[in-house]
């Protein structure tokens, strides 16, 4: 998994709108790149809505938010519409971005072991460096966590 100080790998994928999205499109901007397991599940919905609820603050701070999961663009569109999400979701169905950032791995839930996306957020500065990493962020307050972290880093 990538660590603070590493250069964030560039990627290309399909966005919520069906457009091609590249991390390099946001060079010179602060980016919150968050990986989550699945659209429309309780924890992932809480996390997305926490960011949505602070959206004006993200815009004022110039922070770009990109959510990534292995769900399809169609699933992302439904999720975005259902919860009125103002930020971009990336459909990483081939898991290239997920693997590049090292967030796929063994997980445990209810005594069962399985493989999946480990909920992780990378904060990337204007030069493309990872400046903060959240492993297992608090989904209900993650929007606040991201904003506070970028504020502390400024």
Buried (B, 14 or more C-beta within 10 A) or exposed (E): EBEEEBEBBEBEBBBBEEEEBEBEEBEEEBBBBBBBBBBEEEBBBBBBBBBBEBBEBBEEBEBBBBBBBBBBBEBBBBBBEEBEBEBBBBBBBEBEBBEBBBBBEEBEEEEEEEEBBBBBBBBBBEEBEBBBBBEEBEBEBBBBBBBEBBEEEE
